[in-house]
C-alpha cells in the first residue's frame, strides 16, 4: 500500500461503480427513447420500461452502498435513513472527503 495514497484502491472501486452507473444511464436514456418511438405494443413497452427503471435503481443502490475506506461504514448513508443521502462529498460517519488519500479528483462522471 502506498503511504501517500492509502485509499487508492478503494476509490478506484468507487470510480468503477460510478462509471457503471454513468454508462447504464446513457444506455437507459437511449433505450427509453427508442422504446417510446418504437412500434412495440403498449403492454410490452411498459414491461420493458419497468425492467430498465428497476435496473437503474439497482445500480444506484450499488453505488450508494459504497463503504468508506477509513471507517468501513456506508459512505453516503446513516442507519435508518434509507433514502437520505446526507452528503455526496464526504463520509457521513467519519467525514472522510471524497477521494481523500488517493490520486483521483472529483469529476462529473466519476
FENTA-V611816 format. One record per residue. RES is the residue in three letters. SS is DSSP state (A for helix, B for strand, O for the rest). BURIAL is + if it has 24 or more other C-alpha atoms within 12 Angstrom, else -. Layout:
# FENTA-V611816
res = (RES	RES)
ss = (SS	SS)
burial = (BURIAL	BURIAL)
This chain:
# FENTA-V611816
res = (UNK	UNK	UNK	UNK	UNK	UNK	UNK	UNK	UNK	UNK	UNK	UNK	UNK	UNK	UNK	UNK	UNK	UNK	UNK	UNK	UNK	UNK	UNK	UNK	UNK	UNK	UNK	UNK	UNK	UNK	UNK	UNK	UNK	UNK	UNK	UNK	UNK	UNK	UNK	UNK	UNK	UNK	UNK	UNK	UNK	UNK	UNK	UNK	UNK	UNK	UNK	UNK	UNK	UNK	UNK	UNK	UNK	UNK	UNK	UNK	UNK	UNK	UNK	UNK	UNK	UNK	UNK	UNK	UNK	UNK	UNK	UNK	UNK	UNK	UNK	UNK	UNK	UNK	UNK	UNK	UNK	UNK	UNK	UNK	UNK	UNK	UNK	UNK	UNK	UNK	UNK	UNK	UNK	UNK	UNK	UNK	UNK	UNK	UNK	UNK	UNK	UNK	UNK	UNK	UNK	UNK	UNK	UNK	UNK	UNK)
ss = (O	O	O	O	O	O	O	A	A	A	A	A	A	A	A	A	A	A	A	A	A	A	A	A	A	A	A	A	A	A	A	A	A	A	A	A	A	O	O	O	O	A	A	A	A	A	A	A	A	A	A	A	A	A	A	A	A	A	A	A	A	A	A	A	O	O	B	O	O	O	O	O	O	B	O	O	O	O	O	O	O	O	O	O	O	O	O	O	O	B	O	O	O	O	O	O	B	O	O	O	O	O	O	O	O	O	O	O	O	O)
burial = (-	-	-	-	-	-	+	+	-	+	+	+	-	+	+	-	+	+	-	+	+	-	-	+	-	-	-	+	-	-	-	+	-	-	+	-	-	-	-	-	-	-	-	-	-	-	-	-	+	-	-	+	-	-	-	+	-	-	+	+	-	-	+	+	+	+	+	+	+	+	-	-	-	+	+	+	+	-	-	-	-	-	-	-	-	-	-	-	-	+	+	+	-	-	-	+	+	+	+	+	+	+	-	-	-	-	-	-	-	-)
